[in-house]
Amino acid sequence: MNALKKLSDLAGKYMAVLSLAVAVIALISPHAFTWAAPHVTLLLGIVMFGMGLTLKPSDFKEVFRRPKDVFAGFLFQFTVMPLLAFALAKIFQLPAELAVGVILVGTCPGGTSSNVMTYLAKGDVALSVSMTMVSTLAAPLMTPLLTWWLAGTWVSVSFWAMFLSICQVVLLPIALGLIVHKLFGDKVTAFSDVLPLVSVTAIVLIIGAVVGGNAAKIMTSGLLICLVVVLHNMCGYGLGFLGAKLLGMDEAKRNAVAIEVGMQNSGLAVTLATAHFSPAAAIPGAIFSVWHNFSGSIVANLMANHMRKSSGSTNTQEK
């Protein structure tokens, strides 16, 4: 068990490196992950089930303890990233399938790794967890609604089909995870240290499946879509931080909101793109999955350093 825990810690720590390595392998040898392609939905369900296993009653209480902060984060989550995605798709005149993929990333809820990045950034982890939970639970309504509104410019979007898909791959696994945690709390806690390994494995397999299945397309339009993904992600961090600052939040809360807004559940975007649009529409989500783990680590480190410097200067002034 100790060996698995160490392996799980390593997987969580080096998730960005693993994601990049798998993406490169899939580009060089597209058939290496062909077997995983039919199981993308199941893999995302496993990630969401793991999220449900980690949720505690105190996480729900946190939402009601400070509703203003959570609502502000919710508002930023479902305005900043969707509108950014739409604007970038228009500015760069993306083909319909790629435009839809970018918008899907923007309309999805916060990513599960945002909580870890917030912890590394010395941000408000409780707020980050609450925001992820609320945006994820709201995703069956908000994601198809916003996608229908914004992506309808390029393609036909079925609200109800997307709604049902998100219920199946997000809400149902989370609910099952909550039930299992409730029934077997002690046993679940004993295996909680291994959950990151399971989630990371599922996520990198999703990346491998999508990148491998679209290797030729990525090689021809990769630079453009990479640029759009980077701008989408970095502007999300910046606007999330600015919005929180304008509302008078302290630095720990600003860090949490910025990371939560900038990091998306790109695995869900990939699943929805594959199920309802085209394989190529999954490319932005796959690239986002690789990139936001790298950028999140860097941004979290910069935020933590700033917090330490601010704390040090405050202590010096007090002396």
C-alpha positions as CSV (number, residue, x, y, z in Angstrom):
1,M,0.0,0.0,0.0
2,N,2.9,2.4,0.8
3,A,4.4,1.7,-2.6
4,L,1.0,2.6,-4.3
5,K,0.8,5.8,-2.2
6,K,4.3,6.8,-3.3
7,L,3.4,6.0,-6.9
8,S,0.1,8.0,-6.6
9,D,2.0,11.0,-5.1
10,L,4.5,10.9,-8.0
11,A,1.6,10.7,-10.6
12,G,-0.1,13.7,-9.0
13,K,3.2,15.7,-8.8
14,Y,4.3,15.0,-12.4
15,M,0.8,14.9,-14.0
16,A,1.8,17.7,-16.4
17,V,4.9,15.8,-17.5
18,L,3.0,12.5,-17.9
19,S,0.3,14.3,-20.0
20,L,2.9,15.8,-22.3
21,A,4.7,12.5,-22.7
22,V,1.6,10.7,-23.6
23,A,0.6,13.4,-26.1
24,V,4.0,13.2,-27.8
25,I,3.8,9.4,-27.9
26,A,0.3,9.6,-29.4
27,L,1.5,12.0,-32.1
28,I,4.4,9.8,-33.0
29,S,2.5,6.6,-32.8
30,P,-1.2,7.3,-33.1
31,H,-2.2,3.7,-32.8
32,A,-0.7,3.3,-29.4
33,F,-3.8,4.6,-27.7
34,T,-6.5,3.5,-30.3
35,W,-7.8,0.9,-27.8
36,A,-8.6,3.7,-25.3
37,A,-10.8,5.8,-27.7
38,P,-14.0,3.8,-27.2
39,H,-13.6,4.2,-23.4
40,V,-13.3,8.0,-23.1
41,T,-16.7,8.4,-21.5
42,L,-16.0,5.6,-19.0
43,L,-12.6,7.1,-18.2
44,L,-14.1,10.5,-17.4
45,G,-16.8,8.7,-15.3
46,I,-14.0,7.1,-13.2
47,V,-12.5,10.6,-12.6
48,M,-15.9,12.0,-11.6
49,F,-16.5,9.0,-9.3
50,G,-13.2,9.7,-7.6
51,M,-14.3,13.3,-7.1
52,G,-17.5,12.0,-5.4
53,L,-15.4,9.8,-3.1
54,T,-13.4,12.7,-1.9
55,L,-16.4,15.1,-1.2
56,K,-17.3,15.5,2.5
57,P,-20.4,17.1,4.2
58,S,-18.2,20.0,5.2
59,D,-17.6,20.8,1.5
60,F,-21.4,21.4,1.1
61,K,-21.6,23.4,4.3
62,E,-18.8,25.7,3.0
63,V,-21.1,26.8,0.1
64,F,-23.7,28.0,2.5
65,R,-21.2,29.5,5.0
66,R,-20.0,32.1,2.4
67,P,-22.4,32.1,-0.5
68,K,-21.2,35.5,-1.9
69,D,-17.7,34.2,-2.6
70,V,-18.9,31.0,-4.1
71,F,-21.5,32.8,-6.3
72,A,-18.9,35.3,-7.5
73,G,-16.7,32.4,-8.5
74,F,-19.6,30.6,-10.2
75,L,-20.4,33.8,-12.1
76,F,-16.9,34.2,-13.3
77,Q,-16.6,30.5,-14.2
78,F,-19.6,30.6,-16.6
79,T,-19.0,34.1,-18.1
80,V,-15.3,34.7,-18.4
81,M,-14.2,31.4,-20.1
82,P,-17.3,30.9,-22.4
83,L,-17.1,34.5,-23.7
84,L,-13.3,34.3,-24.1
85,A,-13.7,31.1,-26.1
86,F,-16.3,32.7,-28.4
87,A,-14.1,35.8,-28.9
88,L,-11.0,33.8,-29.7
89,A,-12.8,31.6,-32.1
90,K,-14.1,34.7,-33.9
91,I,-10.8,36.6,-33.8
92,F,-8.7,33.6,-35.2
93,Q,-11.5,32.6,-37.6
94,L,-11.3,29.0,-36.5
95,P,-12.9,26.2,-38.6
96,A,-16.3,25.2,-37.2
97,E,-15.1,21.9,-35.6
98,L,-12.3,23.6,-33.8
99,A,-14.4,26.6,-32.8
100,V,-16.9,24.3,-31.2
101,G,-14.1,22.5,-29.3
102,V,-12.8,25.7,-27.9
103,I,-16.2,26.8,-26.8
104,L,-16.9,23.5,-25.2
105,V,-13.7,23.9,-23.1
106,G,-14.9,27.4,-22.1
107,T,-18.4,26.3,-21.1
108,C,-17.3,23.3,-19.0
109,P,-17.0,23.5,-15.2
110,G,-13.7,24.0,-13.2
111,G,-11.1,21.3,-13.5
112,T,-10.5,18.9,-10.6
113,S,-6.8,19.6,-10.5
114,S,-7.5,23.2,-9.7
115,N,-7.9,22.3,-6.0
116,V,-4.3,21.0,-5.9
117,M,-3.0,24.0,-7.8
118,T,-4.8,26.3,-5.4
119,Y,-3.2,24.5,-2.5
120,L,0.3,25.0,-4.1
121,A,-0.5,28.7,-4.7
122,K,-1.3,29.1,-1.0
123,G,-4.8,30.0,-2.0
124,D,-8.2,29.5,-0.3
125,V,-8.5,25.7,-0.9
126,A,-12.0,25.5,0.8
127,L,-13.3,28.1,-1.7
128,S,-11.7,26.3,-4.6
129,V,-13.3,23.0,-3.6
130,S,-16.7,24.7,-3.2
131,M,-16.4,26.4,-6.6
132,T,-15.4,23.2,-8.4
133,M,-18.3,21.3,-6.7
134,V,-20.9,24.0,-7.5
135,S,-19.8,24.5,-11.1
136,T,-19.7,20.7,-11.7
137,L,-23.1,20.2,-10.3
138,A,-24.5,23.1,-12.4
139,A,-22.8,21.8,-15.5
140,P,-25.7,19.7,-16.8
141,L,-27.7,22.9,-17.2
142,M,-25.0,25.6,-17.8
143,T,-22.7,23.8,-20.2
144,P,-25.3,22.7,-22.8
145,L,-27.1,26.1,-22.5
146,L,-24.0,28.2,-23.1
147,T,-22.8,25.8,-25.8
148,W,-26.1,26.1,-27.6
149,W,-26.0,29.9,-27.3
150,L,-22.4,30.4,-28.4
151,A,-21.5,27.5,-30.6
152,G,-24.9,27.6,-32.4
153,T,-23.2,30.2,-34.7
154,W,-21.2,27.4,-36.2
155,V,-23.1,24.1,-35.8
156,S,-26.5,22.7,-34.6
157,V,-26.4,22.0,-30.8
158,S,-28.8,19.6,-29.1
159,F,-29.3,21.0,-25.5
160,W,-31.1,17.9,-24.2
161,A,-28.7,15.4,-25.7
162,M,-25.8,17.2,-24.0
163,F,-27.8,17.6,-20.8
164,L,-28.3,13.8,-20.6
165,S,-24.7,13.1,-21.4
166,I,-23.4,15.3,-18.6
167,C,-25.8,13.7,-16.2
168,Q,-24.5,10.3,-17.1
169,V,-20.8,11.1,-17.1
170,V,-20.7,13.7,-14.3
171,L,-23.7,13.7,-11.9
172,L,-24.3,10.0,-11.8
173,P,-20.6,9.0,-11.0
174,I,-20.3,11.8,-8.4
175,A,-23.6,10.7,-6.8
176,L,-22.3,7.1,-6.7
177,G,-19.0,8.3,-5.2
178,L,-20.9,10.1,-2.4
179,I,-23.1,7.1,-1.7
180,V,-20.0,4.8,-1.5
181,H,-18.2,7.3,0.8
182,K,-21.3,7.4,3.0
183,L,-21.6,3.6,3.2
184,F,-18.0,2.7,3.5
185,G,-16.4,5.9,4.8
186,D,-13.5,4.3,6.7
187,K,-12.5,1.9,3.9
188,V,-12.7,4.7,1.3
189,T,-10.5,6.9,3.5
190,A,-7.9,4.1,3.6
191,F,-7.7,4.1,-0.2
192,S,-8.0,7.8,-0.7
193,D,-4.2,8.2,-1.1
194,V,-4.4,6.0,-4.3
195,L,-7.2,8.0,-5.9
196,P,-4.8,10.5,-7.6
197,L,-3.1,7.6,-9.4
198,V,-6.5,6.4,-10.8
199,S,-7.6,9.9,-11.9
200,V,-4.2,10.8,-13.5
201,T,-4.2,7.4,-15.4
202,A,-7.7,8.0,-16.7
203,I,-6.9,11.6,-17.8
204,V,-3.7,10.8,-19.6
205,L,-5.4,7.9,-21.4
206,I,-8.1,10.3,-22.5
207,I,-5.4,12.7,-23.8
208,G,-3.7,9.8,-25.6
209,A,-6.9,8.6,-27.2
210,V,-7.9,12.0,-28.6
211,V,-4.4,13.1,-29.7
212,G,-3.8,9.7,-31.3
213,G,-7.1,9.8,-33.1
214,N,-6.5,13.3,-34.5
215,A,-2.7,13.2,-34.9
216,A,-2.8,14.3,-38.6
217,K,-5.2,17.2,-37.9
218,I,-3.1,18.4,-34.9
219,M,0.1,18.4,-37.1
220,T,-1.6,20.6,-39.7
221,S,-3.4,23.1,-37.3
222,G,-1.6,22.4,-34.1
223,L,0.2,25.8,-33.8
224,L,-2.9,27.8,-34.2
225,I,-5.0,25.8,-31.8
226,C,-2.2,25.8,-29.3
227,L,-2.0,29.5,-29.4
228,V,-5.8,29.8,-28.9
229,V,-5.6,27.4,-26.0
230,V,-2.7,29.2,-24.3
231,L,-4.5,32.6,-24.7
232,H,-7.8,31.1,-23.4
233,N,-6.2,29.7,-20.3
234,M,-3.9,32.6,-19.4
235,C,-6.6,35.2,-19.9
236,G,-8.8,33.1,-17.7
237,Y,-6.3,33.3,-14.9
238,G,-5.9,37.0,-15.4
239,L,-9.5,38.0,-15.6
240,G,-10.5,35.7,-12.7
241,F,-7.8,37.3,-10.5
242,L,-8.9,40.8,-11.6
243,G,-12.6,40.1,-11.0
244,A,-11.9,38.8,-7.5
245,K,-9.7,41.8,-6.8
246,L,-12.4,44.2,-7.9
247,L,-14.8,42.5,-5.5
248,G,-12.4,43.2,-2.6
249,M,-11.3,39.6,-2.0
250,D,-8.1,39.0,-0.2
251,E,-5.1,37.5,-2.0
252,A,-5.8,33.9,-0.9
253,K,-9.3,34.1,-2.4
254,R,-8.1,35.9,-5.5
255,N,-5.6,33.1,-6.1
256,A,-8.3,30.5,-5.7
257,V,-10.7,32.2,-8.1
258,A,-8.1,32.9,-10.7
259,I,-7.0,29.2,-10.8
260,E,-10.5,27.9,-10.7
261,V,-11.6,30.1,-13.6
262,G,-8.5,29.4,-15.7
263,M,-8.5,25.6,-15.3
264,Q,-11.3,23.8,-17.0
265,N,-12.7,20.2,-16.9
266,S,-11.2,19.6,-20.4
267,G,-11.9,15.9,-20.1
268,L,-15.6,16.6,-20.1
269,A,-15.1,18.9,-23.1
270,V,-13.3,16.0,-24.9
271,T,-16.1,13.6,-24.0
272,L,-18.9,15.9,-25.2
273,A,-17.0,16.8,-28.4
274,T,-16.5,13.1,-29.3
275,A,-20.1,12.2,-28.5
276,H,-22.0,15.1,-30.0
277,F,-19.8,16.8,-32.6
278,S,-16.7,15.4,-34.3
279,P,-13.3,13.8,-33.2
280,A,-11.6,17.0,-34.4
281,A,-13.7,19.1,-32.0
282,A,-12.0,17.2,-29.1
283,I,-8.6,18.5,-30.1
284,P,-8.8,21.8,-28.1
285,G,-9.9,19.9,-25.0
286,A,-7.0,17.5,-25.3
287,I,-4.4,20.2,-25.8
288,F,-6.0,22.2,-22.9
289,S,-5.6,19.1,-20.7
290,V,-1.9,19.1,-21.3
291,W,-1.3,22.8,-21.2
292,H,-3.3,23.9,-18.2
293,N,-1.4,21.5,-15.9
294,F,1.9,23.1,-16.9
295,S,0.6,26.6,-16.7
296,G,-1.3,25.9,-13.5
297,S,2.0,24.7,-11.8
298,I,3.9,27.8,-12.9
299,V,1.1,30.2,-11.9
300,A,0.7,28.5,-8.6
301,N,4.4,28.8,-7.9
302,L,4.4,32.5,-8.8
303,M,1.4,33.1,-6.6
304,A,2.9,31.2,-3.7
305,N,6.2,33.2,-4.0
306,H,4.2,36.5,-4.0
307,M,2.3,35.4,-0.9
308,R,5.6,34.6,0.9
309,K,7.1,37.9,0.0
310,S,3.9,39.8,1.0
311,S,3.9,37.9,4.3
312,G,7.6,38.6,4.9
313,S,7.3,42.3,4.1
314,T,4.3,42.6,6.5
315,N,6.2,40.9,9.3
316,T,9.2,43.3,8.7
317,Q,6.9,46.3,8.9
318,E,5.3,45.1,12.1
319,K,8.8,44.7,13.7
